[in-house]
Amino acid sequence: MSLIIPDEILKVSGLSEEQLWLEIVILLFQQDKISIGKASNLVGMNQLKFQKLLASRDICIHYDVKEFEEDIKHLRETGWL
């Protein structure tokens, strides 16, 4: 699915497309709609850099068993475990 955002929204917000995308992803993470791993992937940042960005905004990192299991699976798939 594609979402079309009017240029006027970008203009009045003062954000670039990339910045708006980052804000959307952060909002989805804050609302517990996506994991930190998925969020960092969507914005093209490694997870540590994304965590630092969240910390700079005083956004708590929620990390549950499901996310831990996803991280273990990812580490196994990439040969880290």
LUMMARMI-24257 format. One record per residue: y, x, z of N, C-alpha, C, O, CB in turn; residue number from 1; residue in one letter. Coordinates in nm, 3 decimals, decimal comma. Each point is the difference from the previous one (the first is absolute). Glycine has a CB too. Layout:
BEGIN
+---------+---------+---------+---------+---------+---------+---------+---------+---------+---------+---------+---------+---------+---------+---------+-----+------+
:     n_Y :     n_X :     n_Z :    ca_Y :    ca_X :    ca_Z :     c_Y :     c_X :     c_Z :     o_Y :     o_X :     o_Z :    cb_Y :    cb_X :    cb_Z :  nr : rest :
+---------+---------+---------+---------+---------+---------+---------+---------+---------+---------+---------+---------+---------+---------+---------+-----+------+
:       Y :       X :       Z :       Y :       X :       Z :       Y :       X :       Z :       Y :       X :       Z :       Y :       X :       Z : NUM :    A :
...
+---------+---------+---------+---------+---------+---------+---------+---------+---------+---------+---------+---------+---------+---------+---------+-----+------+
This chain:
BEGIN
+---------+---------+---------+---------+---------+---------+---------+---------+---------+---------+---------+---------+---------+---------+---------+-----+------+
:     n_Y :     n_X :     n_Z :    ca_Y :    ca_X :    ca_Z :     c_Y :     c_X :     c_Z :     o_Y :     o_X :     o_Z :    cb_Y :    cb_X :    cb_Z :  nr : rest :
+---------+---------+---------+---------+---------+---------+---------+---------+---------+---------+---------+---------+---------+---------+---------+-----+------+
:  -0,117 :   0,084 :   0,000 :   0,117 :  -0,084 :   0,000 :   0,124 :   0,089 :   0,000 :   0,005 :   0,101 :   0,070 :  -0,129 :  -0,285 :   0,051 :   1 :    M :
:   0,218 :   0,146 :  -0,196 :   0,128 :   0,070 :  -0,003 :   0,106 :  -0,089 :   0,061 :  -0,005 :  -0,123 :  -0,012 :  -0,062 :   0,254 :  -0,193 :   2 :    S :
:   0,161 :  -0,068 :   0,271 :   0,110 :  -0,072 :   0,061 :   0,130 :   0,048 :  -0,063 :   0,026 :   0,120 :  -0,004 :  -0,155 :  -0,149 :   0,222 :   3 :    L :
:   0,207 :  -0,063 :  -0,265 :   0,128 :   0,036 :  -0,060 :   0,109 :  -0,025 :   0,103 :   0,018 :  -0,111 :   0,050 :  -0,101 :   0,054 :  -0,284 :   4 :    I :
:   0,156 :   0,164 :   0,265 :   0,111 :  -0,009 :   0,094 :   0,128 :   0,014 :  -0,080 :   0,018 :   0,099 :  -0,072 :  -0,157 :  -0,004 :   0,266 :   5 :    I :
:   0,227 :  -0,192 :  -0,183 :   0,124 :   0,006 :  -0,077 :   0,080 :   0,127 :   0,031 :   0,004 :   0,047 :   0,114 :   0,002 :  -0,297 :  -0,118 :   6 :    P :
:   0,057 :   0,303 :  -0,099 :   0,084 :   0,119 :   0,017 :   0,109 :  -0,023 :   0,104 :   0,042 :   0,093 :   0,068 :  -0,087 :  -0,031 :  -0,306 :   7 :    D :
:   0,090 :  -0,186 :   0,250 :   0,106 :  -0,031 :   0,096 :  -0,043 :   0,034 :   0,144 :   0,081 :   0,044 :   0,080 :   0,000 :  -0,226 :  -0,233 :   8 :    E :
:  -0,209 :   0,161 :   0,184 :  -0,048 :   0,033 :   0,134 :   0,010 :   0,151 :   0,024 :   0,044 :   0,043 :   0,107 :  -0,201 :  -0,241 :  -0,112 :   9 :    I :
:   0,118 :   0,276 :  -0,093 :   0,013 :   0,145 :   0,013 :   0,147 :   0,038 :   0,014 :   0,036 :   0,085 :   0,082 :  -0,246 :  -0,051 :  -0,217 :  10 :    L :
:   0,293 :  -0,096 :   0,055 :   0,143 :   0,033 :   0,001 :   0,062 :  -0,030 :   0,136 :   0,069 :   0,085 :   0,056 :  -0,058 :  -0,131 :  -0,302 :  11 :    K :
:  -0,033 :  -0,073 :   0,299 :   0,064 :  -0,037 :   0,126 :  -0,062 :   0,074 :   0,119 :   0,067 :   0,022 :   0,101 :  -0,014 :  -0,246 :  -0,198 :  12 :    V :
:  -0,179 :   0,261 :   0,085 :  -0,065 :   0,072 :   0,110 :   0,040 :   0,147 :   0,002 :  -0,005 :   0,066 :   0,105 :  -0,186 :  -0,225 :  -0,117 :  13 :    S :
:   0,230 :   0,210 :  -0,103 :   0,032 :   0,142 :  -0,009 :  -0,123 :   0,089 :  -0,003 :   0,010 :   0,121 :   0,017 :   0,200 :  -0,171 :   0,101 :  14 :    G :
:  -0,325 :  -0,011 :  -0,139 :  -0,126 :   0,075 :  -0,003 :  -0,045 :   0,025 :  -0,143 :   0,029 :  -0,077 :  -0,091 :  -0,092 :  -0,024 :   0,311 :  15 :    L :
:  -0,009 :   0,211 :  -0,237 :  -0,065 :   0,024 :  -0,129 :  -0,132 :  -0,079 :   0,000 :  -0,040 :  -0,055 :   0,103 :   0,147 :   0,289 :  -0,127 :  16 :    S :
:  -0,172 :  -0,239 :  -0,090 :  -0,130 :  -0,069 :  -0,007 :  -0,099 :   0,063 :   0,096 :  -0,075 :  -0,071 :   0,068 :   0,119 :   0,013 :  -0,308 :  17 :    E :
:  -0,046 :   0,191 :   0,247 :  -0,093 :   0,071 :   0,087 :   0,030 :  -0,030 :   0,147 :  -0,092 :  -0,019 :   0,080 :   0,069 :   0,200 :  -0,252 :  18 :    E :
:   0,151 :  -0,185 :   0,207 :   0,036 :  -0,029 :   0,139 :  -0,038 :  -0,142 :   0,038 :  -0,047 :  -0,024 :   0,111 :   0,235 :   0,188 :  -0,128 :  19 :    Q :
:  -0,167 :  -0,258 :  -0,074 :  -0,037 :  -0,139 :   0,027 :  -0,151 :  -0,011 :   0,017 :  -0,047 :  -0,070 :   0,090 :   0,247 :  -0,012 :  -0,221 :  20 :    L :
:  -0,275 :   0,150 :   0,046 :  -0,145 :  -0,001 :   0,011 :  -0,043 :   0,055 :   0,137 :  -0,089 :  -0,056 :   0,065 :   0,068 :   0,083 :  -0,317 :  21 :    W :
:   0,085 :   0,082 :   0,295 :  -0,030 :   0,058 :   0,131 :   0,027 :  -0,101 :   0,111 :  -0,081 :  -0,014 :   0,091 :   0,137 :   0,242 :  -0,179 :  22 :    L :
:   0,055 :  -0,298 :   0,080 :   0,035 :  -0,099 :   0,102 :  -0,103 :  -0,114 :   0,003 :  -0,036 :  -0,048 :   0,108 :   0,279 :   0,106 :  -0,136 :  23 :    E :
:  -0,288 :  -0,100 :  -0,087 :  -0,101 :  -0,106 :  -0,007 :  -0,131 :   0,046 :   0,064 :  -0,060 :  -0,072 :   0,078 :   0,166 :  -0,017 :  -0,289 :  24 :    I :
:  -0,147 :   0,209 :   0,177 :  -0,126 :   0,053 :   0,054 :   0,010 :   0,017 :   0,152 :  -0,093 :  -0,033 :   0,072 :   0,047 :   0,151 :  -0,290 :  25 :    V :
:   0,159 :  -0,067 :   0,266 :   0,018 :   0,015 :   0,145 :  -0,006 :  -0,136 :   0,068 :  -0,062 :  -0,013 :   0,106 :   0,202 :   0,218 :  -0,143 :  26 :    I :
:  -0,077 :  -0,305 :  -0,021 :  -0,003 :  -0,134 :   0,057 :  -0,143 :  -0,054 :   0,006 :  -0,041 :  -0,059 :   0,101 :   0,272 :   0,018 :  -0,190 :  27 :    L :
:  -0,307 :   0,061 :  -0,018 :  -0,140 :  -0,045 :   0,000 :  -0,081 :   0,072 :   0,107 :  -0,085 :  -0,060 :   0,066 :   0,102 :   0,011 :  -0,311 :  28 :    L :
:   0,010 :   0,178 :   0,264 :  -0,069 :   0,075 :   0,105 :   0,040 :  -0,055 :   0,138 :  -0,087 :  -0,022 :   0,085 :   0,079 :   0,227 :  -0,233 :  29 :    F :
:   0,136 :  -0,226 :   0,170 :   0,047 :  -0,050 :   0,129 :  -0,062 :  -0,135 :   0,033 :  -0,029 :  -0,030 :   0,117 :   0,243 :   0,153 :  -0,151 :  30 :    Q :
:  -0,235 :  -0,205 :  -0,068 :  -0,057 :  -0,132 :   0,021 :  -0,153 :   0,003 :   0,005 :  -0,065 :  -0,104 :   0,003 :   0,263 :   0,007 :  -0,117 :  31 :    Q :
:  -0,254 :   0,219 :   0,114 :  -0,144 :   0,021 :   0,008 :  -0,075 :  -0,063 :  -0,119 :  -0,114 :  -0,045 :   0,014 :   0,135 :   0,050 :   0,235 :  32 :    D :
:   0,045 :  -0,007 :  -0,365 :  -0,062 :  -0,052 :  -0,122 :  -0,076 :   0,109 :  -0,074 :  -0,094 :  -0,029 :  -0,074 :   0,276 :  -0,141 :   0,057 :  33 :    K :
:  -0,141 :   0,296 :   0,034 :  -0,068 :   0,113 :  -0,063 :  -0,013 :   0,113 :   0,103 :   0,079 :   0,010 :   0,094 :   0,011 :  -0,074 :  -0,324 :  34 :    I :
:  -0,189 :   0,148 :   0,209 :  -0,023 :   0,112 :   0,091 :   0,099 :   0,113 :  -0,029 :   0,067 :   0,001 :  -0,103 :  -0,311 :  -0,063 :   0,119 :  35 :    S :
:   0,252 :   0,155 :   0,077 :   0,088 :   0,114 :  -0,019 :  -0,046 :   0,085 :  -0,118 :   0,082 :   0,055 :  -0,074 :  -0,029 :  -0,055 :   0,319 :  36 :    I :
:  -0,185 :   0,011 :  -0,263 :  -0,053 :   0,076 :  -0,113 :   0,038 :  -0,063 :  -0,133 :   0,041 :   0,069 :  -0,093 :  -0,229 :   0,005 :   0,236 :  37 :    G :
:   0,174 :  -0,206 :  -0,151 :   0,035 :  -0,072 :  -0,122 :   0,151 :   0,010 :  -0,024 :   0,044 :   0,021 :  -0,113 :  -0,239 :  -0,179 :   0,145 :  38 :    K :
:   0,274 :   0,142 :   0,073 :   0,145 :   0,006 :  -0,014 :   0,044 :   0,136 :  -0,051 :   0,081 :   0,010 :  -0,093 :  -0,057 :  -0,177 :   0,278 :  39 :    A :
:  -0,076 :   0,272 :  -0,125 :   0,041 :   0,134 :  -0,043 :  -0,042 :   0,026 :  -0,144 :   0,072 :   0,065 :  -0,076 :  -0,091 :   0,016 :   0,313 :  40 :    S :
:  -0,097 :  -0,134 :  -0,275 :  -0,047 :   0,015 :  -0,137 :   0,090 :  -0,075 :  -0,098 :   0,033 :   0,052 :  -0,107 :  -0,267 :  -0,028 :   0,193 :  41 :    N :
:   0,275 :  -0,144 :  -0,050 :   0,084 :  -0,081 :  -0,088 :   0,136 :   0,063 :  -0,028 :   0,057 :  -0,018 :  -0,107 :  -0,173 :  -0,182 :   0,196 :  42 :    L :
:   0,168 :   0,275 :   0,009 :   0,131 :   0,063 :  -0,020 :  -0,012 :   0,146 :  -0,045 :   0,101 :   0,069 :  -0,015 :  -0,007 :  -0,222 :   0,188 :  43 :    V :
:  -0,218 :   0,198 :  -0,193 :  -0,022 :   0,135 :  -0,051 :   0,031 :   0,111 :   0,099 :   0,043 :   0,109 :  -0,039 :   0,008 :  -0,200 :  -0,180 :  44 :    G :
:  -0,072 :   0,064 :   0,347 :   0,021 :   0,101 :   0,105 :  -0,132 :   0,030 :   0,067 :  -0,088 :  -0,086 :   0,006 :   0,326 :   0,008 :   0,031 :  45 :    M :
:  -0,252 :   0,201 :   0,013 :  -0,117 :   0,022 :   0,082 :   0,022 :  -0,074 :   0,132 :   0,113 :  -0,032 :   0,036 :  -0,161 :   0,260 :  -0,144 :  46 :    N :
:  -0,059 :  -0,253 :   0,178 :   0,006 :  -0,086 :   0,118 :   0,089 :   0,059 :   0,110 :   0,071 :  -0,073 :   0,068 :  -0,299 :  -0,011 :  -0,125 :  47 :    Q :
:   0,223 :   0,215 :   0,075 :   0,082 :   0,063 :   0,103 :   0,149 :  -0,018 :  -0,029 :   0,078 :  -0,030 :   0,091 :  -0,261 :   0,197 :  -0,051 :  48 :    L :
:   0,223 :  -0,149 :  -0,164 :   0,140 :  -0,017 :  -0,038 :   0,042 :  -0,146 :   0,022 :   0,111 :  -0,026 :   0,046 :  -0,131 :   0,213 :  -0,215 :  49 :    K :
:  -0,067 :  -0,280 :   0,135 :   0,031 :  -0,142 :   0,020 :   0,013 :  -0,030 :   0,149 :   0,090 :  -0,075 :   0,040 :  -0,212 :   0,016 :  -0,253 :  50 :    F :
:   0,035 :   0,116 :   0,294 :   0,008 :  -0,020 :   0,145 :   0,132 :   0,054 :   0,055 :   0,062 :  -0,062 :   0,087 :  -0,312 :   0,075 :  -0,071 :  51 :    Q :
:   0,294 :   0,101 :  -0,067 :   0,128 :   0,056 :   0,044 :   0,115 :  -0,091 :  -0,040 :   0,096 :  -0,017 :   0,076 :  -0,191 :   0,249 :  -0,096 :  52 :    K :
:   0,087 :  -0,291 :  -0,100 :   0,102 :  -0,094 :  -0,044 :   0,005 :  -0,120 :   0,094 :   0,108 :  -0,044 :   0,041 :  -0,140 :   0,119 :  -0,279 :  53 :    L :
:  -0,085 :  -0,129 :   0,273 :  -0,005 :  -0,113 :   0,092 :   0,059 :   0,038 :   0,136 :   0,077 :  -0,076 :   0,059 :  -0,281 :  -0,012 :  -0,178 :  54 :    L :
:   0,167 :   0,205 :   0,167 :   0,051 :   0,046 :   0,130 :   0,152 :   0,014 :  -0,003 :   0,067 :  -0,032 :   0,099 :  -0,283 :   0,153 :  -0,058 :  55 :    A :
:   0,271 :  -0,074 :  -0,153 :   0,146 :   0,015 :  -0,010 :   0,071 :  -0,135 :   0,006 :   0,119 :  -0,007 :   0,029 :  -0,154 :   0,214 :  -0,164 :  56 :    S :
:  -0,040 :  -0,313 :   0,108 :   0,056 :  -0,136 :   0,004 :  -0,043 :  -0,075 :   0,127 :   0,022 :  -0,120 :   0,013 :  -0,022 :   0,116 :  -0,264 :  57 :    R :
:  -0,063 :   0,077 :   0,343 :  -0,052 :  -0,059 :   0,125 :  -0,098 :  -0,114 :  -0,027 :   0,000 :  -0,101 :   0,071 :   0,214 :   0,164 :   0,042 :  58 :    D :
:  -0,296 :  -0,046 :  -0,215 :  -0,103 :  -0,099 :  -0,033 :  -0,132 :   0,050 :   0,057 :  -0,045 :   0,110 :  -0,031 :   0,166 :  -0,185 :  -0,181 :  59 :    I :
:  -0,182 :  -0,007 :   0,297 :  -0,127 :   0,037 :   0,062 :  -0,112 :   0,000 :  -0,103 :  -0,003 :  -0,082 :  -0,091 :   0,081 :  -0,013 :   0,310 :  60 :    C :
:  -0,167 :   0,188 :  -0,200 :  -0,117 :   0,009 :  -0,087 :  -0,114 :  -0,073 :   0,068 :  -0,044 :   0,040 :   0,108 :   0,121 :   0,181 :  -0,207 :  61 :    I :
:  -0,125 :  -0,327 :   0,038 :  -0,115 :  -0,070 :   0,053 :  -0,124 :   0,054 :  -0,071 :  -0,004 :   0,012 :  -0,122 :   0,142 :  -0,222 :   0,175 :  62 :    H :
:  -0,235 :   0,242 :   0,026 :  -0,120 :   0,064 :  -0,053 :  -0,118 :  -0,059 :   0,074 :  -0,016 :   0,022 :   0,120 :   0,138 :   0,194 :  -0,179 :  63 :    Y :
:  -0,204 :  -0,291 :  -0,011 :  -0,113 :  -0,066 :   0,066 :  -0,133 :   0,057 :  -0,050 :  -0,003 :   0,093 :  -0,080 :   0,142 :  -0,301 :   0,106 :  64 :    D :
:  -0,246 :   0,150 :   0,023 :  -0,134 :   0,047 :  -0,035 :  -0,025 :  -0,010 :  -0,150 :  -0,058 :   0,090 :  -0,059 :  -0,023 :  -0,160 :   0,286 :  65 :    V :
:   0,125 :  -0,039 :  -0,288 :  -0,020 :  -0,018 :  -0,144 :   0,068 :   0,113 :  -0,078 :  -0,059 :   0,056 :  -0,092 :   0,048 :  -0,306 :   0,124 :  66 :    K :
:   0,133 :   0,284 :   0,006 :   0,070 :   0,108 :  -0,069 :  -0,068 :   0,135 :   0,025 :  -0,008 :   0,084 :  -0,089 :   0,223 :  -0,213 :   0,108 :  67 :    E :
:  -0,263 :   0,148 :   0,103 :  -0,074 :   0,123 :   0,031 :  -0,123 :   0,011 :  -0,089 :  -0,028 :   0,107 :  -0,055 :   0,110 :  -0,115 :   0,293 :  68 :    F :
:  -0,156 :  -0,101 :  -0,253 :  -0,119 :  -0,001 :  -0,085 :   0,037 :   0,027 :  -0,146 :  -0,072 :   0,071 :  -0,070 :  -0,038 :  -0,232 :   0,228 :  69 :    E :
:   0,223 :   0,105 :  -0,205 :   0,047 :   0,026 :  -0,136 :   0,032 :   0,148 :  -0,019 :  -0,031 :   0,059 :  -0,103 :   0,123 :  -0,293 :   0,089 :  70 :    E :
:  -0,029 :   0,293 :   0,116 :   0,035 :   0,142 :  -0,008 :  -0,126 :   0,087 :  -0,004 :  -0,007 :   0,095 :  -0,077 :   0,221 :  -0,143 :   0,201 :  71 :    D :
:  -0,313 :   0,015 :  -0,041 :  -0,126 :   0,075 :   0,000 :  -0,067 :  -0,011 :  -0,137 :  -0,049 :   0,099 :  -0,053 :   0,021 :  -0,140 :   0,301 :  72 :    I :
:   0,025 :  -0,080 :  -0,304 :  -0,059 :  -0,021 :  -0,132 :   0,072 :   0,085 :  -0,105 :  -0,063 :   0,066 :  -0,082 :  -0,004 :  -0,301 :   0,149 :  73 :    K :
:   0,200 :   0,233 :  -0,063 :   0,080 :   0,077 :  -0,095 :  -0,028 :   0,151 :   0,015 :  -0,015 :   0,071 :  -0,099 :   0,194 :  -0,251 :   0,103 :  74 :    H :
:  -0,186 :   0,226 :   0,120 :  -0,028 :   0,142 :   0,025 :  -0,138 :   0,039 :  -0,054 :  -0,016 :   0,109 :  -0,055 :   0,161 :  -0,118 :   0,259 :  75 :    L :
:  -0,242 :  -0,078 :  -0,188 :  -0,135 :   0,028 :  -0,053 :   0,002 :   0,003 :  -0,152 :  -0,061 :   0,088 :  -0,062 :  -0,042 :  -0,198 :   0,263 :  76 :    R :
:   0,173 :   0,014 :  -0,262 :   0,005 :  -0,009 :  -0,146 :   0,070 :   0,120 :  -0,062 :  -0,032 :   0,040 :  -0,112 :   0,033 :  -0,288 :   0,133 :  77 :    E :
:   0,093 :   0,306 :   0,052 :   0,075 :   0,113 :  -0,053 :  -0,057 :   0,135 :   0,045 :   0,055 :   0,106 :  -0,030 :   0,147 :  -0,252 :   0,026 :  78 :    T :
:  -0,314 :   0,140 :   0,078 :  -0,068 :   0,124 :   0,038 :   0,054 :   0,069 :   0,124 :  -0,037 :   0,113 :   0,028 :  -0,011 :  -0,088 :  -0,262 :  79 :    G :
:   0,135 :  -0,091 :   0,308 :   0,053 :   0,060 :   0,124 :  -0,098 :  -0,011 :   0,115 :   0,010 :   0,075 :   0,098 :   0,219 :  -0,130 :  -0,175 :  80 :    W :
:  -0,324 :  -0,037 :   0,069 :  -0,103 :  -0,016 :   0,105 :  -0,136 :   0,014 :  -0,061 :  -0,101 :  -0,010 :   0,070 :   0,248 :  -0,141 :   0,064 :  81 :    L :
+---------+---------+---------+---------+---------+---------+---------+---------+---------+---------+---------+---------+---------+---------+---------+-----+------+
